[in-house]
């Protein structure tokens, strides 16, 4: 039994954590770094009379007929293609790499953790909020707009103020190639008076929800692992705990999520056909749980490295090897929240 892990060479500690758990169970894992394809990795896809797919990475070779499960993780198509190549040709090459790899993944039989089409659908944040509300979760009032007047009116309707965030994963890179992520930020009165930039790019605005705690609930199959952090303990993490992620990394504590919230989250996962999701939730000072978003390939490694309470890599390995997906929402389930 071999698990194919589709990722990129600079992915974080989650990959070796899961590989270790797979190998501890006597099975194999093959890592396909998409950023090293096509320069350093070869991919042969045969169709017609012969149906065969071969990945060659140095001395390692994998016939994908041996693959029983696929972990669809992180993609960075064609990053090793030289920048010196003319842009139109480099872009064409990257697009061809993307189409080839995604087509290969989509055509693979076996268990997918999770199906690429389900991940793509779940990545639509506006759809997430719609379905979350339909399953009974509380969600923040939200406006996505390129209309300054609509934003100003929305701000007047939100007495606690508003914040702004990106629907897409967005980062700015400096001359040394260092990544600067665009985080969630408050919208000030000066911002409301200077919104000409909306004509070039829409933004998403939400009511500012008061925070007692922020939660990260990681769902793997039928298992739920919830951790809480006091993001208000540091000035820099008031609106987005990730801004002080390194400082807060050891501050996450186990949290008992109410059973009705667990059930609603599992229902949300079922609606998207997901077996994995990293979910962000705000706990308000009066004890309400407000759903923000689910990342279908979200991070978990820091919780496992710095805490003994979250054996998430073990849970992922078990699902990949046993292919035991989460229980149906009509059946009883048992939470592993600690």
C-alpha positions, -999 to +999 in steps of 0.1 A: +000+000+000+014+034-011+001+069-003+009+096-028+014+130-012+011+158-036+028+189-022+058+212-028+094+211-016+091+239+010+059+226+026+061+226+064+065+199+091+031+184+085+045+163+056+072+145+075+049+141+105+023+122+084+050+102+065+065+091+098+030+078+109+024+060+076+058+043+077+053+034+114+024+013+102+045-006+078+033+012+047+049+035+021+045+072+012+058+088-020+062+126-020+055+145-053+069+180-051+049+200-077+073+229-077+102+206-089+082+194-119+090+194-147+127+205-142+137+179-116+108+154-116+095+134-146+059+124-151+048+099-178+011+095-184+001+068-209-035+067-222-051+045-248-043+008-251-020+012-221-032+031-190-001+039-169+013+068-149+050+069-137+066+095-115+104+096-114+123+116-089+160+110-090+165+073-080+129+070-068+102+058-092+066+052-086+040+034-107+008+050-097-010+017-100+005+010-066-012+040-051-041+033-028-047+068-014-038+104-024-033+133-001-039+164-021-020+190-001-001+220-016+006+230-052+034+253-065+034+245-102+066+249-122+085+271-098+119+258-109+113+269-145+140+296-151+128+332-147+150+340-177+125+323-200+103+348-218+072+355-197+046+343-222+064+310-226+071+306-189+034+313-181+024+288-208+047+261-193+034+266-158-002+265-170+006+232-189+022+218-157-009+227-137-033+211-162-011+180-164-008+175-126-044+183-119-056+160-147-034+132-134-048+136-098-084+138-110-080+105-130-064+085-102-085+058-087-084+051-050-092+072-020-086+110-022-080+130+009-099+150-003-112+150-038-097+179-058-132+190-070-145+191-034-114+211-022-119+236-050-156+241-042-149+244-005-123+271-011-151+295-021-154+316+011-187+332+002-202+297-003-187+286+031-206+314+049-238+306+031-237+269+040-225+276+075-255+297+081-278+271+065-265+244+089-272+267+119-238+282+126-235+319+135-215+339+110-204+376+108-223+401+087-202+403+055-199+426+025-177+420-006-177+451-028-159+475-051-184+502-042-171+528-016-206+540-008-218+505+000-189+500+023-195+533+042-232+523+046-221+488+058-198+504+084-226+525+098-247+493+103-219+477+123-216+494+157-186+474+167-167+486+136-156+466+106-126+447+094-113+438+060-098+406+046-089+389+014-110+361-001-079+348-019-045+338-003-025+370-010+011+379-001+035+405-012+071+395-018+101+418-012+133+419-033+148+390-013+117+369-020+105+370+016+067+365+019+046+392+036+011+379+041-019+403+039-037+398+073-071+408+085-071+445+095-095+470+110-111+496+088-105+531+102-124+563+095-095+575+074-098+543+054-135+550+047-126+584+034-100+570+010-114+540-008-105+548-044-085+516-045-118+496-046-121+506-082-091+484-089-098+455-066-129+444-045-124+438-008-143+418+017-155+435+049-170+420+080-184+433+112-158+433+140-169+404+163-157+409+199-133+381+209-128+363+242-110+334+225-101+322+190-105+286+182-089+263+156-109+231+151-092+205+130-114+178+116-099+145+104-125+119+093-148+117+123-123+132+148-124+167+161-095+185+177-102+219+191-076+243+205-081+279+219-058+309+222-063+343+238-055+364+208-063+396+227-034+391+250-011+407+225-017+440+208-005+427+174-030+398+173-061+416+182-076+413+147-057+384+133-038+359+156-015+349+127+003+383+130+017+370+163+016+334+154+052+327+166+046+344+199+014+326+205+024+292+192+028+276+227-002+293+241-029+271+225-049+251+250-075+223+247-111+235+244-143+216+248-165+226+218-203+223+226-218+192+211-243+211+190-215+231+174-196+199+167-226+185+149-231+216+128-194+216+118-196+179+108-227+188+088-208+216+071-180+191+062-205+167+048-221+194+027-187+200+011-177+163+010-146+169+030-128+145+054-103+172+065-107+209+074-091+235+096-119+257+109-115+291+125-141+302+152-145+332+175-158+327+210-174+360+220-174+374+256-209+362+261-200+326+250-213+325+214-194+306+187-190+325+154-178+306+124-153+324+102-140+299+076-128+264+069-096+258+051-098+224+034-060+220+034-053+242+065-023+239+088-022+218+120+015+211+125+022+237+152-006+223+174+009+188+173+045+199+177+039+221+208+011+201+224+006+165+234-031+167+230-035+167+192-023+135+174-035+149+141-009+133+119-018+099+133-054+106+125-045+116+089-024+085+084-052+063+097-077+078+073-053+075+044-045+039+051-079+026+063-100+049+040-124+052+069-142+084+061-162+104+086-194+090+099-226+100+081-243+130+097-274+108+103-253+083+124-241+090+159-205+100+162-180+102+191-160+134+195-123+131+204-122+167+216-099+169+246 
